[in-house]
Amino acid sequence: MVEEIATVVQVDASGVWLQTKVVSSCKSCSAQDSCTSGVVAKAMTRRDYRFFLPQASSELLVGQQVRIGIAEEVLVKSAFLVYLLPLLMFIGAVAVSVAGGWNEGVQLLVGLAGGYAGMLLARRFGANLGSVQQQVHLLAVLPTLAVENQ
């Protein structure tokens, strides 16, 4: 199970709203300021992700941190759908157009159409995997540390 720390941002009668911080791997690299990928990651990466977890404990309070988890198999299936399926459809469409003897412009258009079809298929199959709320599990409520001034 892949785990992440989330913060409770809102409590409803039917569940809780959780927020996680997105941290790119560029944050741990020493060349992040001079690397083009690091600059792009800083500019393009969403800083947080907010979602609703139904039927979570009503005893949670706003500001509490919890440990959530998602099964590896769901993560692998999702990665396959998002990345590999469109790529395979693109390559397959280009291979068919090359075998058909079409010119390069048509091959490119057919490849783009295949990649787009792969994205649509990924969206359709992704809906069958279930929503985020069904896949994310609340594993533990983290203890709140209180520091007293003496």
N, C-alpha and C positions, 0 to 999 in steps of 0.2 A: 504494500500500500504506500502510495506517495503522500506525504504529509505536508501540511502548510499551517502557519499560524494566521488566524483571522481575528479581527476585532468586531465585536457586536456594536452596530451603529444605530439600530432601532429594534424595538421589541413590539411585536403585534400579538394578537390573541391566537393567531394560527401559526406563528413561527417567529423567526428572527431574521433581520437583515445583517449580513456579514460583509466585511470589507477586507480584502487582502492587498498587500503592496506588491506590485510587479517589480522584480529586481532582475535586471539583465546580467548576463555573465560578464559583461564589460565592466561592471562595477568592481570586480576583483582583479582586473588586469592592471598592471602598472603603467601601461602605455595608453590608457584610455583617453587622455587629453590630446595625444598626437595621432591617434588612429582614426581613420575615416569611419570605420564601423562603429567605434565608440561615440563619435559625434552624431552619427545618424541614429544610434540607439537612444541617445539622450533626447534627441528632437522628436523621434517618432513613437517611442514606447509610452503606452498609457501608464500612468503612475499607480493606479489602483483599479481594482475590480470589485464590483459590488453585486451581490446576488442574495436571493431569498432562500432560506432553508426552512421548509414547512415542518410543522410538528416537532420543532426543537424545544428544548426545555424552557418553560416559561419562567424559570427561576433565574435565567440569565439577565444581567443588567447591562445597560449601555456602557461601553468602555471596557468591558471584560474581554479578555483574550481567550480564544479556544483553539484547540488543535483539530483540524479537519483533515480528512483523507479521501483519496480517490483510488480505486483499484487500478493496478498496472495494466490489466487487460483492456479496460476502458480507455486508458491513456494511449495505448498502442493502437487500438482500433481507430481512435479519433485521429491520431497522427497519420495513419495509413490513409484514411479518407481525405484528410485535408491536403496532404503533400503528395503521396504516391499515386493515388487514383487519377488526378488530373494529369500528372506527368506521364503515366502509362498510356492514358487516352491520347495525349498529344503525340507521343512517340508512335503509337499504333496507327493513328490517322496519317502521320507523315509517311510511315512505312507503306501504307496502302497507296498513297498518292505517288510515291516513288515507283512502286511496282506497276502502277498504272501508266507511268511514263509522262506524267503531267509536268509542266514547267515549274520552276522554283517559286514563282509568285503564287501559283495555285497551291503548291505544296505547303507554303507558309500559311495561307488562308485555311486550308483543310486542317493543318496542325492546330491552329488557334481555335478553330471550331471544335476539334476533338478535345482540347484542353478545357474549353468552356463547358462542353458536355460532361466532362469529368467533374467539374466543379458543381454542376447541377446534380449529377448522380451522388456526389459526396453530401450535398445538402439533403437530398432525399433519404439516403441511408443514415445520415446523422440523426434525422428525426426519429428513426427507428431505434437508435441507441438509447433514447430517452433524454430528458432534460437534465440540466446541471443539478437541479434540486434532487433528482432521483439518484444521481451518481455520487454526490458528495455526502460523506458520513461525518457526523459529529463524534469525535473520538474522546476528547477530554476537555474539561474546563480548567484552564491554567490558574494557579493560585495568584491572587493579587498581593503584591508585596507592599507593605506599608512601612514607611520610615518615620520614626518619631524624633522630633528635636528635643534634646535634653539639656 
